[in-house]
Amino acid sequence: MFTGIVQGVAHVDAIEAREGLHTLHLKFPEGFDDDLAIGASVSCDGVCLTVTERPAPGIASFDVMAQTLKLTTLGGLWVGSGLNVERAAREGVEIGGHPLSGHVDVSARIAEIRKPDNNHVIRFALPAPWMRYVFAKGYIGVNGCSLTVAEAQRERDGSGWFEVWLIPETLRMTTFGDKAVGDAVHLEIERSTQVVVDTVRDALDEKLGPLLPVLEAIARERGIELTQVTLPKS
């Protein structure tokens, strides 16, 4: 488990690209890899990876399999690329963010960046149906960083956008200051929110599902466009 408090930025030192498997050699900031052992877990841009080798002090190797390459942006890294990194949480440590598993749910794209005085605002465009789990003032994991959603707008199909406001310290400790419009990021949905939303949706489906055809017929007779009570399941 991770806390979503990024501990620094690692940089790709080398990449071994083989069919269906990439080995990433990451160079960590000073002190990050103290006592980091083979088999340990590290969140790399929100993706939980396992240390497979320690070729030199300050450097660790990670194998990234085909499924992870397909679902994340890790296959598009190059030598010098920066990643947010966090070591696995230890028992008794303060959780300054919110619990993250390091299992990416979906990728989003940066739709807009604004820079008011001493602030940095990023708007992310999220595909359907994932926006149903994002609420203003709630938490979300973005490239392994626990962030609070400032504003959110949801469309009927479950797509939409949300914004986060970043303070200078967050920009200093992460790669967000280097991001541009169009860049992809990894998202991990806050799990308890997802459980509540899915439970409510399933209950509504069970109770109201058989009535939907009748409600839609009545709405058509009156020229009303009826938004279905539940969205299509993904």
C-alpha contacts under 8 A as a table, 3 or more apart, distances in Angstrom:
res1	aa1	res2	aa2	distance
1	M	88	A	5.73
1	M	89	A	5.84
1	M	99	P	6.57
1	M	100	L	5.82
1	M	101	S	5.00
1	M	102	G	7.27
2	F	5	I	7.95
2	F	43	S	7.36
2	F	86	E	7.20
2	F	87	R	7.14
2	F	88	A	5.19
2	F	89	A	5.16
2	F	99	P	5.81
2	F	100	L	4.98
2	F	101	S	6.18
2	F	102	G	7.17
3	T	89	A	6.51
3	T	95	I	5.43
3	T	96	G	6.57
3	T	97	G	5.31
3	T	98	H	5.31
3	T	99	P	4.95
3	T	100	L	5.93
3	T	146	S	7.39
4	G	86	E	7.63
4	G	96	G	7.66
4	G	97	G	5.19
4	G	98	H	6.06
4	G	99	P	6.83
4	G	100	L	6.31
4	G	141	G	6.80
4	G	144	G	5.62
4	G	145	C	4.51
4	G	146	S	4.30
5	I	86	E	7.07
5	I	96	G	6.52
5	I	97	G	5.80
5	I	144	G	7.85
5	I	145	C	5.85
5	I	146	S	6.31
6	V	84	N	6.13
6	V	85	V	5.78
6	V	86	E	5.25
6	V	144	G	6.96
6	V	145	C	5.81
6	V	173	M	6.76
6	V	174	T	6.77
7	Q	32	F	7.68
7	Q	84	N	7.55
7	Q	85	V	5.99
7	Q	86	E	5.18
7	Q	87	R	7.73
7	Q	173	M	6.85
8	G	28	F	7.88
8	G	29	P	6.53
8	G	32	F	7.85
8	G	84	N	6.09
8	G	85	V	5.73
8	G	86	E	7.17
8	G	173	M	5.26
8	G	174	T	6.31
9	V	28	F	6.97
9	V	29	P	6.69
9	V	82	G	6.05
9	V	83	L	5.38
9	V	84	N	4.79
9	V	85	V	5.83
9	V	173	M	6.72
9	V	174	T	5.95
9	V	175	T	6.89
10	A	26	L	6.15
10	A	27	K	5.49
10	A	28	F	4.55
10	A	29	P	6.26
10	A	82	G	5.57
10	A	83	L	5.30
10	A	84	N	6.51
10	A	85	V	6.39
11	H	26	L	5.56
11	H	27	K	5.27
11	H	28	F	6.74
11	H	79	V	7.55
11	H	80	G	5.38
11	H	81	S	5.39
11	H	82	G	4.46
11	H	83	L	6.30
12	V	15	I	7.35
12	V	24	L	6.85
12	V	25	H	5.98
12	V	26	L	4.63
12	V	27	K	6.24
12	V	77	L	7.74
12	V	78	W	6.82
12	V	79	V	4.95
12	V	80	G	4.98
12	V	81	S	5.40
12	V	82	G	6.62
13	D	24	L	7.79
13	D	25	H	5.41
13	D	26	L	5.32
13	D	27	K	5.81
13	D	79	V	5.65
13	D	80	G	6.39
14	A	24	L	6.29
14	A	25	H	5.12
14	A	26	L	7.22
14	A	78	W	8.00
14	A	79	V	5.68
15	I	22	H	6.86
15	I	23	T	5.77
15	I	24	L	4.90
15	I	25	H	6.20
15	I	78	W	7.39
15	I	79	V	6.98
16	E	22	H	5.59
16	E	23	T	4.96
16	E	24	L	6.62
17	A	21	L	6.42
17	A	22	H	4.50
17	A	23	T	6.49
18	R	21	L	5.18
18	R	22	H	5.77
19	E	22	H	7.83
20	G	65	M	6.07
20	G	66	A	4.52
21	L	63	D	6.80
21	L	64	V	5.70
21	L	65	M	4.69
21	L	66	A	5.69
22	H	63	D	5.85
22	H	64	V	5.16
22	H	65	M	6.64
22	H	75	G	7.55
23	T	61	S	6.61
23	T	62	F	5.50
23	T	63	D	4.45
23	T	64	V	6.09
24	L	61	S	5.54
24	L	62	F	5.18
24	L	63	D	6.40
24	L	64	V	7.45
25	H	59	I	6.58
25	H	60	A	5.66
25	H	61	S	4.39
25	H	62	F	6.51
26	L	59	I	5.47
26	L	60	A	5.55
26	L	61	S	6.34
27	K	58	G	5.68
27	K	59	I	4.52
27	K	60	A	6.87
28	F	31	G	7.99
28	F	32	F	6.15
28	F	33	D	6.81
28	F	58	G	5.45
28	F	59	I	6.17
29	P	32	F	5.74
29	P	58	G	7.30
30	E	33	D	7.56
30	E	58	G	6.98
31	G	34	D	5.53
31	G	58	G	7.87
32	F	58	G	7.74
33	D	36	L	4.93
33	D	57	P	7.93
33	D	58	G	6.06
33	D	59	I	7.76
36	L	40	A	6.65
37	A	40	A	5.62
37	A	51	V	7.12
37	A	54	R	7.75
38	I	50	T	7.64
38	I	51	V	4.96
38	I	52	T	5.40
38	I	53	E	5.88
38	I	54	R	7.02
39	G	50	T	5.58
39	G	51	V	5.09
39	G	52	T	6.24
40	A	50	T	5.63
40	A	51	V	5.47
40	A	88	A	7.77
41	S	48	C	6.28
41	S	49	L	5.60
41	S	50	T	4.67
41	S	51	V	6.40
41	S	87	R	6.55
41	S	88	A	5.82
42	V	47	V	7.97
42	V	48	C	5.67
42	V	49	L	5.44
42	V	50	T	6.40
42	V	51	V	7.43
42	V	85	V	6.74
42	V	86	E	5.82
42	V	87	R	4.70
42	V	88	A	5.96
43	S	46	G	5.19
43	S	47	V	5.21
43	S	48	C	4.52
43	S	49	L	6.24
43	S	84	N	7.66
43	S	85	V	5.33
43	S	86	E	5.10
43	S	87	R	6.27
43	S	88	A	7.29
43	S	102	G	6.12
43	S	144	G	6.58
44	C	47	V	5.07
44	C	48	C	6.35
44	C	49	L	6.83
44	C	83	L	5.98
44	C	84	N	5.74
44	C	85	V	4.82
44	C	86	E	7.04
44	C	143	N	7.71
44	C	144	G	7.05
45	D	83	L	5.29
45	D	84	N	4.79
45	D	85	V	6.28
45	D	142	V	7.90
45	D	143	N	4.14
45	D	144	G	5.05
45	D	145	C	7.99
45	D	186	H	7.08
46	G	84	N	7.48
46	G	85	V	7.73
46	G	102	G	5.26
46	G	103	H	7.34
46	G	104	V	6.82
46	G	141	G	7.40
46	G	142	V	6.99
46	G	143	N	4.50
46	G	144	G	3.39
46	G	145	C	7.18
46	G	186	H	6.54
46	G	187	L	7.60
46	G	188	E	7.64
47	V	102	G	4.72
47	V	103	H	5.98
47	V	104	V	6.30
47	V	143	N	7.78
47	V	144	G	7.16
48	C	101	S	7.35
48	C	102	G	4.39
48	C	103	H	6.54
49	L	62	F	6.34
49	L	63	D	7.49
49	L	64	V	7.49
50	T	62	F	5.89
50	T	63	D	7.35
51	V	54	R	7.67
51	V	60	A	6.35
51	V	61	S	5.74
51	V	62	F	5.16
51	V	63	D	7.88
52	T	60	A	7.48
52	T	61	S	5.54
52	T	62	F	5.46
52	T	63	D	6.92
53	E	60	A	5.85
53	E	61	S	5.02
53	E	62	F	7.28
54	R	57	P	7.19
54	R	59	I	6.19
54	R	60	A	4.69
54	R	61	S	6.30
55	P	59	I	6.46
55	P	60	A	6.47
55	P	61	S	7.40
56	A	59	I	5.40
56	A	60	A	7.38
64	V	68	T	6.25
64	V	69	L	6.59
64	V	74	L	7.98
65	M	68	T	5.53
65	M	69	L	6.28
66	A	69	L	5.01
66	A	70	K	6.13
67	Q	70	K	5.09
67	Q	71	L	6.29
68	T	71	L	5.19
68	T	72	T	5.87
68	T	74	L	7.74
69	L	72	T	5.51
69	L	73	T	6.80
69	L	74	L	5.83
69	L	75	G	5.03
70	K	73	T	7.85
70	K	75	G	7.54
71	L	104	V	7.91
71	L	106	V	7.52
71	L	107	S	7.89
72	T	75	G	7.21
72	T	104	V	7.58
72	T	107	S	7.02
72	T	186	H	6.84
73	T	76	G	5.55
73	T	77	L	7.20
73	T	184	A	7.23
73	T	185	V	7.50
73	T	186	H	7.72
74	L	77	L	5.50
77	L	81	S	5.99
78	W	81	S	5.54
82	G	175	T	6.61
83	L	174	T	7.72
83	L	175	T	6.59
84	N	143	N	6.74
84	N	144	G	6.67
84	N	145	C	7.71
84	N	174	T	5.59
84	N	175	T	6.38
85	V	144	G	7.40
86	E	144	G	7.79
89	A	93	V	6.78
90	R	93	V	5.64
95	I	98	H	6.47
95	I	99	P	7.52
97	G	146	S	5.32
97	G	147	L	7.66
98	H	139	Y	7.46
98	H	146	S	6.26
100	L	103	H	7.91
100	L	141	G	7.21
100	L	144	G	7.79
100	L	188	E	7.41
100	L	190	E	7.74
102	G	144	G	7.22
102	G	188	E	7.53
103	H	188	E	6.71
104	V	107	S	7.81
104	V	186	H	6.11
104	V	187	L	5.78
104	V	188	E	5.07
105	D	186	H	7.57
105	D	187	L	5.92
105	D	188	E	5.20
105	D	189	I	6.69
106	V	130	W	7.89
106	V	186	H	6.20
106	V	187	L	5.51
106	V	188	E	7.11
107	S	126	L	7.69
107	S	184	A	6.26
107	S	185	V	5.45
107	S	186	H	4.65
107	S	187	L	5.77
108	A	124	F	6.19
108	A	125	A	5.77
108	A	126	L	5.11
108	A	127	P	7.17
108	A	184	A	5.55
108	A	185	V	5.45
108	A	186	H	6.55
108	A	187	L	6.93
109	R	124	F	5.54
109	R	125	A	5.34
109	R	126	L	6.99
109	R	181	V	7.60
109	R	182	G	5.54
109	R	183	D	5.58
109	R	184	A	4.50
109	R	185	V	6.32
110	I	113	I	7.58
110	I	122	I	6.93
110	I	123	R	5.93
110	I	124	F	4.54
110	I	125	A	6.22
110	I	180	A	7.05
110	I	181	V	4.96
110	I	182	G	5.07
110	I	183	D	5.55
110	I	184	A	6.48
110	I	185	V	7.68
111	A	122	I	7.71
111	A	123	R	5.50
111	A	124	F	5.36
111	A	125	A	5.72
111	A	181	V	5.57
111	A	182	G	6.25
112	E	122	I	5.92
112	E	123	R	5.05
112	E	124	F	7.18
112	E	181	V	5.78
113	I	120	H	7.37
113	I	121	V	5.68
113	I	122	I	4.67
113	I	123	R	6.34
113	I	180	A	7.53
113	I	181	V	6.75
114	R	120	H	6.07
114	R	121	V	5.01
114	R	122	I	6.53
115	K	118	N	7.49
115	K	119	N	5.73
115	K	120	H	4.71
115	K	121	V	6.14
116	P	119	N	5.33
116	P	120	H	6.61
116	P	121	V	7.82
118	N	167	I	7.54
118	N	168	P	7.29
119	N	165	W	6.80
119	N	166	L	6.23
119	N	167	I	5.91
119	N	168	P	7.17
120	H	165	W	5.71
120	H	166	L	5.14
120	H	167	I	6.82
121	V	163	E	6.78
121	V	164	V	5.77
121	V	165	W	4.55
121	V	166	L	6.24
122	I	163	E	5.55
122	I	164	V	5.58
122	I	165	W	6.67
123	R	161	W	6.65
123	R	162	F	5.62
123	R	163	E	4.28
123	R	164	V	6.69
124	F	161	W	5.43
124	F	162	F	5.52
124	F	163	E	6.26
125	A	159	S	7.87
125	A	160	G	6.00
125	A	161	W	4.47
125	A	162	F	6.93
126	L	130	W	6.69
126	L	131	M	6.21
126	L	159	S	5.62
126	L	160	G	5.44
126	L	161	W	5.56
126	L	162	F	7.84
127	P	130	W	6.24
127	P	131	M	7.09
127	P	158	G	7.31
127	P	159	S	4.60
127	P	160	G	6.74
128	A	131	M	6.40
128	A	157	D	6.02
128	A	158	G	4.47
128	A	159	S	3.92
128	A	160	G	7.53
129	P	132	R	6.23
129	P	157	D	6.49
129	P	158	G	4.09
129	P	159	S	5.58
129	P	234	S	6.77
130	W	133	Y	5.91
130	W	134	V	7.47
130	W	158	G	6.12
130	W	159	S	6.43
131	M	134	V	5.24
131	M	154	R	6.06
131	M	158	G	5.21
131	M	159	S	5.16
131	M	160	G	5.81
131	M	161	W	7.26
132	R	135	F	7.94
132	R	154	R	7.03
132	R	158	G	5.44
132	R	159	S	7.59
132	R	197	V	7.67
133	Y	189	I	6.96
133	Y	190	E	7.92
133	Y	193	T	6.36
133	Y	194	Q	5.70
133	Y	197	V	6.83
134	V	138	G	6.98
134	V	139	Y	7.97
134	V	140	I	7.55
134	V	149	V	7.76
134	V	152	A	7.21
134	V	162	F	7.69
134	V	189	I	7.62
135	F	138	G	5.35
135	F	149	V	6.79
135	F	151	E	7.71
135	F	152	A	6.20
136	A	148	T	7.84
136	A	149	V	5.04
136	A	150	A	5.44
136	A	151	E	5.04
136	A	152	A	5.57
136	A	162	F	7.97
137	K	148	T	5.82
137	K	149	V	5.07
137	K	150	A	5.80
137	K	151	E	7.59
138	G	148	T	5.70
138	G	149	V	5.52
139	Y	146	S	6.69
139	Y	147	L	5.71
139	Y	148	T	4.73
139	Y	149	V	6.09
139	Y	189	I	8.00
139	Y	190	E	6.24
140	I	146	S	5.89
140	I	147	L	5.54
140	I	148	T	6.47
140	I	149	V	7.02
140	I	187	L	7.16
140	I	188	E	6.34
140	I	189	I	5.55
140	I	190	E	5.63
141	G	144	G	5.51
141	G	145	C	5.27
141	G	146	S	4.70
141	G	147	L	6.18
141	G	186	H	7.88
141	G	187	L	5.48
141	G	188	E	4.83
141	G	189	I	6.43
141	G	190	E	7.29
142	V	145	C	5.15
142	V	146	S	6.61
142	V	147	L	6.99
142	V	185	V	6.61
142	V	186	H	5.68
142	V	187	L	4.83
142	V	188	E	6.68
143	N	185	V	5.86
143	N	186	H	4.92
143	N	187	L	6.39
144	G	186	H	7.65
144	G	187	L	7.84
144	G	188	E	7.89
147	L	164	V	6.96
148	T	164	V	6.43
149	V	152	A	7.15
149	V	162	F	6.65
149	V	163	E	5.99
149	V	164	V	5.29
150	A	162	F	7.36
150	A	163	E	5.57
150	A	164	V	5.28
150	A	165	W	6.77
151	E	162	F	5.52
151	E	163	E	5.25
151	E	164	V	7.30
152	A	160	G	7.60
152	A	161	W	5.78
152	A	162	F	4.12
152	A	163	E	6.42
153	Q	160	G	5.54
153	Q	161	W	5.48
153	Q	162	F	6.35
154	R	158	G	6.22
154	R	159	S	6.01
154	R	160	G	4.53
154	R	161	W	6.74
155	E	158	G	5.46
155	E	159	S	5.38
155	E	160	G	5.42
156	R	159	S	7.34
156	R	227	T	7.64
156	R	231	L	7.75
157	D	231	L	6.68
158	G	231	L	7.47
166	L	170	T	6.06
166	L	171	L	6.72
167	I	170	T	5.47
167	I	171	L	6.57
168	P	171	L	5.05
168	P	172	R	6.13
169	E	172	R	4.98
169	E	173	M	6.26
170	T	173	M	5.29
170	T	174	T	6.04
171	L	174	T	5.39
171	L	175	T	6.82
171	L	176	F	5.86
171	L	177	G	5.39
172	R	175	T	7.90
172	R	177	G	7.75
174	T	177	G	7.34
175	T	178	D	5.56
175	T	179	K	6.89
176	F	179	K	5.26
179	K	183	D	6.49
180	A	183	D	5.72
189	I	193	T	7.78
189	I	194	Q	7.03
190	E	193	T	5.64
190	E	194	Q	6.56
191	R	194	Q	5.09
191	R	195	V	6.30
192	S	195	V	5.07
192	S	196	V	6.31
193	T	196	V	5.24
193	T	197	V	6.18
194	Q	197	V	5.21
194	Q	198	D	6.03
195	V	198	D	5.31
195	V	199	T	6.00
196	V	199	T	5.17
196	V	200	V	6.21
197	V	200	V	5.30
197	V	201	R	6.16
198	D	201	R	5.03
198	D	202	D	6.06
199	T	202	D	5.20
199	T	203	A	6.22
200	V	203	A	5.10
200	V	204	L	6.23
201	R	204	L	5.14
201	R	205	D	6.12
201	R	230	T	6.47
202	D	205	D	5.02
202	D	206	E	6.16
203	A	206	E	5.14
203	A	207	K	6.20
204	L	207	K	5.16
204	L	208	L	5.56
204	L	209	G	7.04
204	L	229	V	7.71
204	L	230	T	7.25
205	D	208	L	5.49
205	D	209	G	4.64
205	D	230	T	6.73
206	E	209	G	5.77
206	E	210	P	7.97
207	K	210	P	7.51
208	L	211	L	5.33
208	L	212	L	6.57
209	G	212	L	5.53
210	P	213	P	7.06
211	L	214	V	5.44
211	L	215	L	6.26
212	L	215	L	5.05
212	L	216	E	6.00
212	L	228	Q	7.40
212	L	229	V	7.85
213	P	216	E	5.13
213	P	217	A	6.15
214	V	217	A	5.14
214	V	218	I	6.30
215	L	218	I	5.20
215	L	219	A	6.15
216	E	219	A	5.01
216	E	220	R	6.15
216	E	226	L	6.21
217	A	220	R	5.16
217	A	221	E	6.34
218	I	221	E	5.20
218	I	222	R	6.59
219	A	222	R	5.24
219	A	223	G	6.19
219	A	224	I	4.90
219	A	225	E	6.56
219	A	226	L	6.16
220	R	223	G	4.92
220	R	224	I	5.68
220	R	225	E	6.93
220	R	226	L	7.94
221	E	224	I	7.61
228	Q	231	L	6.49
